[in-house]
Amino acid sequence: MMRLPWFEYRAPRSVDEVTRILAGEGPNAMLVAGGTDLLPNMKRRHQSPSTLVALRGVEDLKEVVNGAGLRLGAGLTLARLVALPAVRRRYTGLWQAAAQVATPHLRNMGTLGGNVCLDTRCTYYNQNYEWRQAIDFCLKKDGETCWVATASKRCVAVSSTDTAPALIALGAQVVLASADGERTIPLADFYADDGIVYLRRRPAELLTDANIENVVAIGYNGNARGFPNRCDGTEPGRCGCIHSEQNAMVKAPGAMRDKVAFVTASPCVMCAKLMVQAKVTHVFYREVYRDDGGLGVLEQAGVVIVHYTRWKDAWRD
């Protein structure tokens, strides 16, 4: 039987109390929310903190705030995240990622913050202590050799977080709190390319929120309910298609003002007029849709138009 090592258990009730404990204990303390990753690791002696700081009693970490985007508390269980109508309706990729994590039992315990901060995985690392001792351990823990790439001086254990890819695709940011205050960084910048130091979270910091405020809505081409599966027909009343721009604006009525739109094909004339009316300020497009009539409407209305091949490069320029 694998037993947990001895530790002191702390159960704060507020974010301020958590950050004070972390500042006082330093690297000897670790955070535990659902415990589905940390506790098995402690049994295998991957981590042996002298103090465990429990987050289950910190209600501020379980908040869900709707605004122009969505703010999700790091203490939300994955089961509750999956049950949120706003997530399923507006951020389907994130909903699917969370819904497919492990089993219902683990989703009832595991949290969004814990999933984002999952320890990296490796066949040679994720074994019990005696197994690892038999191979003289590994570079990630107690050893000097990476058994995956023996010539490597860097640990190549990989992340297995389920929700982070979807959150990164949605432009999510994370809020990190400490006794010195808060800082907000893009989730994409939260990860480091190293199997040992894999997060850019300082020892005394607590991840409090994941904010999806850059993406107001996502649209796709599809037919209106009850219409036949025909797209862009010329016969009046026969076309049931709603363009992706229209679908996005239906999902977020009144929330498009001063926003940026990223589309594959440039908007048609009708979509362009709707975007002007919704006060969209920038439109990034990859290719021209049939003709450039929609681009002419946007240009006439003073909307900034950018033709891109790689959106990140275009956005930076």
SENU-465788 format. One line per field, with one value per residue (C-alpha): residue number from 1; residue in three letters; y, x, z. Coordinates in pm, 1 decimal, padded with zeros to 6 digits. Each point is the difference from the previous one (the first is absolute). Layout:
nr [NUM_...] .
rest [ALA_...] .
yy [Y_...] .
xx [X_...] .
zz [Z_...] .
//
This chain:
nr [1_2_3_4_5_6_7_8_9_10_11_12_13_14_15_16_17_18_19_20_21_22_23_24_25_26_27_28_29_30_31_32_33_34_35_36_37_38_39_40_41_42_43_44_45_46_47_48_49_50_51_52_53_54_55_56_57_58_59_60_61_62_63_64_65_66_67_68_69_70_71_72_73_74_75_76_77_78_79_80_81_82_83_84_85_86_87_88_89_90_91_92_93_94_95_96_97_98_99_100_101_102_103_104_105_106_107_108_109_110_111_112_113_114_115_116_117_118_119_120_121_122_123_124_125_126_127_128_129_130_131_132_133_134_135_136_137_138_139_140_141_142_143_144_145_146_147_148_149_150_151_152_153_154_155_156_157_158_159_160_161_162_163_164_165_166_167_168_169_170_171_172_173_174_175_176_177_178_179_180_181_182_183_184_185_186_187_188_189_190_191_192_193_194_195_196_197_198_199_200_201_202_203_204_205_206_207_208_209_210_211_212_213_214_215_216_217_218_219_220_221_222_223_224_225_226_227_228_229_230_231_232_233_234_235_236_237_238_239_240_241_242_243_244_245_246_247_248_249_250_251_252_253_254_255_256_257_258_259_260_261_262_263_264_265_266_267_268_269_270_271_272_273_274_275_276_277_278_279_280_281_282_283_284_285_286_287_288_289_290_291_292_293_294_295_296_297_298_299_300_301_302_303_304_305_306_307_308_309_310_311_312_313_314_315_316_317] .
rest [MET_MET_ARG_LEU_PRO_TRP_PHE_GLU_TYR_ARG_ALA_PRO_ARG_SER_VAL_ASP_GLU_VAL_THR_ARG_ILE_LEU_ALA_GLY_GLU_GLY_PRO_ASN_ALA_MET_LEU_VAL_ALA_GLY_GLY_THR_ASP_LEU_LEU_PRO_ASN_MET_LYS_ARG_ARG_HIS_GLN_SER_PRO_SER_THR_LEU_VAL_ALA_LEU_ARG_GLY_VAL_GLU_ASP_LEU_LYS_GLU_VAL_VAL_ASN_GLY_ALA_GLY_LEU_ARG_LEU_GLY_ALA_GLY_LEU_THR_LEU_ALA_ARG_LEU_VAL_ALA_LEU_PRO_ALA_VAL_ARG_ARG_ARG_TYR_THR_GLY_LEU_TRP_GLN_ALA_ALA_ALA_GLN_VAL_ALA_THR_PRO_HIS_LEU_ARG_ASN_MET_GLY_THR_LEU_GLY_GLY_ASN_VAL_CYS_LEU_ASP_THR_ARG_CYS_THR_TYR_TYR_ASN_GLN_ASN_TYR_GLU_TRP_ARG_GLN_ALA_ILE_ASP_PHE_CYS_LEU_LYS_LYS_ASP_GLY_GLU_THR_CYS_TRP_VAL_ALA_THR_ALA_SER_LYS_ARG_CYS_VAL_ALA_VAL_SER_SER_THR_ASP_THR_ALA_PRO_ALA_LEU_ILE_ALA_LEU_GLY_ALA_GLN_VAL_VAL_LEU_ALA_SER_ALA_ASP_GLY_GLU_ARG_THR_ILE_PRO_LEU_ALA_ASP_PHE_TYR_ALA_ASP_ASP_GLY_ILE_VAL_TYR_LEU_ARG_ARG_ARG_PRO_ALA_GLU_LEU_LEU_THR_ASP_ALA_ASN_ILE_GLU_ASN_VAL_VAL_ALA_ILE_GLY_TYR_ASN_GLY_ASN_ALA_ARG_GLY_PHE_PRO_ASN_ARG_CYS_ASP_GLY_THR_GLU_PRO_GLY_ARG_CYS_GLY_CYS_ILE_HIS_SER_GLU_GLN_ASN_ALA_MET_VAL_LYS_ALA_PRO_GLY_ALA_MET_ARG_ASP_LYS_VAL_ALA_PHE_VAL_THR_ALA_SER_PRO_CYS_VAL_MET_CYS_ALA_LYS_LEU_MET_VAL_GLN_ALA_LYS_VAL_THR_HIS_VAL_PHE_TYR_ARG_GLU_VAL_TYR_ARG_ASP_ASP_GLY_GLY_LEU_GLY_VAL_LEU_GLU_GLN_ALA_GLY_VAL_VAL_ILE_VAL_HIS_TYR_THR_ARG_TRP_LYS_ASP_ALA_TRP_ARG_ASP] .
yy [00000.0_00343.3_00245.6_00376.8_00162.9_00208.1_00360.0_00293.2_00075.1_00358.8_00092.0_00374.8_00166.3_00287.9_00076.3_00243.8_-00270.7_-00240.7_00248.8_00080.1_-00369.2_-00047.0_00304.0_-00136.2_-00362.1_00059.3_-00302.1_-00241.1_00054.8_-00133.7_00077.0_-00271.3_00040.2_-00325.9_-00194.7_-00237.9_00068.2_00113.5_-00267.3_-00298.5_00179.4_00041.2_-00371.5_-00072.7_00258.4_00223.3_00287.5_00009.5_00342.7_00071.9_00205.2_-00054.5_00305.4_-00111.3_00218.0_-00169.1_00249.0_00312.4_00095.0_00287.7_-00258.1_-00154.2_00310.1_00022.9_00352.0_00078.6_00319.5_00073.6_-00339.2_-00244.2_-00017.9_-00346.5_-00053.9_-00240.8_-00189.7_-00100.0_-00375.2_-00137.9_-00143.5_00346.0_00147.7_-00254.2_00084.0_00373.0_00088.2_00295.2_-00225.6_-00259.5_00263.8_00245.5_-00195.6_-00345.9_-00104.6_00070.2_-00179.4_-00307.1_-00004.3_00016.9_-00252.4_-00260.5_00016.2_-00340.3_-00115.8_00172.2_-00077.0_00184.8_00288.5_00040.1_00053.3_00144.5_00375.2_00225.0_00151.0_-00343.1_-00119.1_00306.8_-00058.0_-00378.8_-00143.5_-00116.2_-00370.2_-00261.0_-00380.4_00003.0_00260.3_-00112.4_-00313.7_-00086.5_00080.9_-00351.8_-00025.9_00328.5_-00091.4_-00317.0_00206.0_00255.3_00247.2_00253.4_00357.6_00136.0_-00138.7_-00116.9_-00117.3_00132.5_-00173.0_00058.8_-00356.1_00117.6_00183.3_-00108.9_00261.8_00282.3_00245.9_00105.9_-00193.4_-00079.6_-00099.9_00142.6_00180.4_-00195.6_00282.0_-00046.0_00350.3_00217.1_-00052.4_00111.5_00295.1_00108.3_-00018.3_00227.7_00254.7_-00061.2_00182.8_-00117.6_00206.1_-00078.6_00136.4_00035.0_00202.8_00266.2_00035.9_-00145.5_-00042.0_-00113.8_-00185.5_-00181.4_-00368.7_-00073.9_00172.8_-00189.8_-00313.2_-00052.9_-00245.6_-00207.2_-00317.5_00104.3_00375.0_-00022.3_00294.1_00365.9_00017.9_00127.5_-00212.2_00244.8_00053.5_-00135.1_-00035.4_00156.4_00045.0_-00085.3_00286.7_-00047.7_00363.1_00026.7_-00223.0_00135.4_-00262.4_-00265.4_-00052.5_-00255.7_-00045.6_-00193.7_-00016.8_00162.8_-00243.9_-00151.4_00104.1_-00251.8_-00069.6_00241.3_00280.1_00324.3_-00103.2_00265.5_-00096.0_00224.7_-00182.1_-00310.1_00092.3_-00089.6_00095.3_00236.1_00114.0_-00034.3_00375.6_00005.4_-00297.2_00167.7_00322.5_-00191.1_-00168.3_00327.5_00270.3_00342.5_-00127.1_00060.3_00371.6_00082.6_-00367.7_-00172.7_-00267.0_-00282.3_-00178.3_-00242.3_00147.8_00371.2_00095.5_00013.2_00330.8_-00085.9_-00120.7_00307.4_00230.9_-00186.1_00031.1_00372.7_00034.9_-00201.1_00241.4_-00257.7_00194.5_-00249.3_-00292.2_-00245.4_-00225.6_-00269.2_-00017.8_00193.1_-00140.0_-00019.8_00372.3_00292.4_00176.8_-00060.0_00140.5_00311.0_00047.7_-00036.3_00241.8_00255.8_-00021.4_00051.8_-00353.9_-00099.8_-00293.1_-00231.5_-00281.3_-00265.5_-00331.9_-00067.2_00190.3_00034.6_00173.8_00224.3_00093.8_00090.0_00219.7] .
xx [00000.0_00129.4_-00047.6_00011.0_00302.5_-00053.6_-00107.7_-00167.4_-00348.8_-00122.4_-00356.2_-00024.6_-00330.6_00115.7_00246.5_00184.7_00046.2_00131.2_00255.6_00118.3_00057.9_00187.6_00217.5_00082.3_00060.8_00176.3_00083.0_-00078.6_-00374.1_-00215.9_-00357.7_-00264.7_-00350.8_-00150.3_00318.1_-00050.5_00352.2_00198.6_-00099.2_00093.3_00326.9_00068.4_-00061.7_00261.3_00231.5_00009.0_-00081.4_00038.4_-00113.8_00018.5_-00321.4_-00312.8_-00218.9_-00355.8_-00207.5_-00340.7_-00120.3_00091.0_-00334.2_00146.7_00178.6_-00330.8_-00157.5_-00129.8_-00037.3_-00163.4_00093.6_00133.4_00165.0_00007.2_00201.4_00036.9_00128.8_00291.8_-00182.4_-00292.5_-00028.4_00010.1_-00347.8_-00137.9_00184.8_-00163.5_-00341.7_00028.5_-00235.1_00219.6_00302.2_-00188.3_-00168.6_00281.2_00322.1_-00079.8_00363.8_00067.7_-00320.3_00097.9_00350.8_-00129.1_-00277.9_00249.7_00232.0_00036.7_-00322.6_-00294.4_00155.5_00319.7_-00185.2_-00199.5_00326.5_00245.7_00000.3_00065.0_00307.5_00135.1_-00046.0_00175.7_00291.2_00031.0_00343.9_00178.0_-00012.2_00256.4_00009.6_00321.1_-00127.5_-00356.7_00097.7_00026.9_00312.8_00146.6_-00045.3_00177.9_00271.6_00070.7_00095.1_00194.2_-00287.8_-00026.5_00091.9_-00339.4_00029.9_00305.8_00202.4_00240.5_-00117.0_-00304.1_-00086.9_-00214.9_00293.9_00316.6_00219.7_-00233.8_00092.4_-00363.5_-00298.9_-00247.8_-00297.5_-00311.0_-00312.4_-00324.5_-00238.2_-00334.4_-00145.6_00305.7_00008.5_-00362.8_00056.5_00309.9_-00191.3_-00262.2_00264.9_-00046.6_00200.4_00075.9_00011.8_00276.5_-00027.3_00271.8_00063.9_00150.9_-00315.5_-00140.1_00130.8_-00179.1_00172.8_-00117.8_-00042.8_00223.1_00284.7_-00073.2_00178.7_00373.3_00167.5_00150.3_-00124.7_00121.0_-00068.7_-00309.8_-00201.2_00089.2_-00173.0_00214.6_00013.3_-00209.7_-00265.6_-00353.6_-00187.6_-00340.1_-00182.5_-00003.6_-00142.0_-00142.8_-00056.2_00170.0_-00253.0_-00353.3_-00153.8_00088.8_-00213.6_-00016.8_-00183.5_-00322.1_-00366.1_-00276.9_-00225.8_-00257.1_00173.7_00134.6_00369.5_00072.1_00251.3_-00004.3_-00267.8_-00121.8_-00368.1_-00183.6_-00091.7_00204.5_00325.9_00001.0_00360.8_00110.9_00360.4_00248.6_00007.1_-00378.2_00005.4_00265.4_-00200.5_-00316.2_00189.4_00128.7_-00256.5_00119.7_00347.8_00179.1_00068.1_00373.0_00081.9_00226.4_-00130.0_00214.8_-00146.9_00129.7_-00192.8_-00070.2_-00357.1_-00272.5_-00179.1_-00279.3_00240.7_00216.1_-00299.8_-00092.8_00356.4_-00000.5_-00331.2_00139.2_00298.2_00273.5_00326.6_00237.4_-00050.3_00282.1_-00064.1_00201.8_-00158.9_-00258.6_-00354.1_-00127.7_00042.4_00130.9_-00334.4_-00004.0_00351.0_-00116.7_-00281.7_00241.9_00247.5_-00272.7_-00105.2_00355.0_00050.6_00368.0_00052.6_00303.1_00081.7_00196.4_00168.4_00097.4_-00226.4_00255.9_00247.0_-00269.4_-00127.1_00347.6_00064.2] .
zz [00000.0_-00094.5_00284.3_-00001.5_00162.8_00313.3_-00057.8_00170.8_-00130.6_-00030.3_-00101.4_-00073.4_-00086.3_-00218.5_-00277.2_00228.0_00260.5_-00263.3_-00129.4_00354.6_00070.9_-00327.7_00071.7_00344.8_-00092.3_-00333.1_-00217.6_00285.7_-00056.7_-00280.7_-00098.9_-00011.3_-00139.3_-00122.5_00069.0_-00293.2_-00129.5_00303.6_00252.4_-00221.9_-00076.9_00371.1_00055.2_-00266.1_00164.3_-00305.0_00232.9_00378.1_00121.2_00370.8_-00024.2_-00207.3_-00054.4_-00078.1_-00232.2_00026.5_00259.8_-00200.6_-00153.0_-00203.8_-00214.6_-00107.0_-00153.0_-00354.3_-00136.9_-00333.9_-00177.0_-00343.6_00038.5_00288.9_00321.5_00146.2_00351.5_00023.8_00276.2_-00221.9_-00024.5_-00351.8_00056.1_00076.6_-00296.3_-00230.3_00149.1_-00081.3_-00290.5_-00101.6_-00046.2_-00203.5_-00217.7_-00062.7_00060.9_-00128.9_-00038.8_00368.6_00097.4_-00201.0_00146.3_00358.3_-00062.8_-00120.0_00299.9_00168.9_00169.3_00173.9_00338.6_-00087.2_-00166.6_00321.7_00189.1_-00250.9_-00060.9_-00296.5_00166.5_00086.4_-00356.4_-00138.3_00240.9_-00040.3_00058.5_-00314.0_-00082.8_-00104.3_00003.0_00204.0_00246.1_00068.0_00190.7_00367.3_00197.7_-00008.0_-00378.8_-00053.3_00248.7_-00199.6_-00308.2_00206.3_-00030.5_-00285.2_-00080.1_00110.1_00352.9_00196.8_-00302.9_-00262.0_-00318.2_-00218.4_-00098.4_-00290.2_-00160.0_00179.2_-00169.0_00097.1_00273.9_00021.5_00134.9_-00277.5_00216.0_-00166.0_00111.6_00008.6_00084.2_-00174.7_00021.4_-00072.5_-00380.3_-00028.3_00233.7_-00191.6_-00327.7_00156.8_00096.7_00372.6_00262.7_00352.9_00317.5_00249.2_00353.3_00262.4_00314.4_-00229.0_-00212.5_-00320.8_-00352.0_-00314.7_-00282.6_-00313.1_00072.0_-00298.7_00188.2_00321.6_-00122.6_-00038.9_-00237.2_00278.5_00166.0_00346.2_00012.6_-00215.5_00138.2_00027.1_00336.9_00283.5_00318.6_00201.8_-00269.0_-00023.0_-00329.1_00071.0_-00332.8_-00366.6_-00203.1_-00348.5_-00082.3_-00336.6_-00174.7_00013.5_-00228.8_-00254.3_-00311.1_-00275.9_-00327.6_00046.7_-00085.7_00197.0_00181.5_-00233.2_-00322.4_-00253.4_-00014.1_-00281.7_00005.2_-00195.9_-00245.4_-00239.8_00015.9_00251.9_00320.3_-00086.2_00169.8_00368.9_00066.7_00273.5_-00037.4_00283.2_00064.4_00038.6_00236.4_00215.5_00023.8_00091.5_00284.8_00139.2_-00074.1_00105.5_00090.8_-00331.0_00046.1_-00035.5_-00058.2_-00254.0_-00238.1_-00137.3_-00302.8_-00260.7_-00295.2_-00013.3_00095.6_-00263.1_-00049.4_00244.6_00270.7_-00053.6_00051.7_00319.0_00128.0_-00070.4_00182.7_00295.5_00009.3_-00062.0_-00039.1_-00166.3_-00239.1_-00069.0_-00300.3_-00174.1_-00347.4_-00201.1_00002.8_-00363.7_-00050.5_00200.0_00039.5_00375.7_00033.4_-00181.5_00251.7_00293.1_-00156.3_-00063.8_00364.8_00125.9_00132.4_00006.2_-00240.5_00021.3_-00242.0_00186.3_-00065.2_00359.9_00237.4_00278.9_-00230.4_-00143.2_00345.3_00121.7_-00302.5] .
//
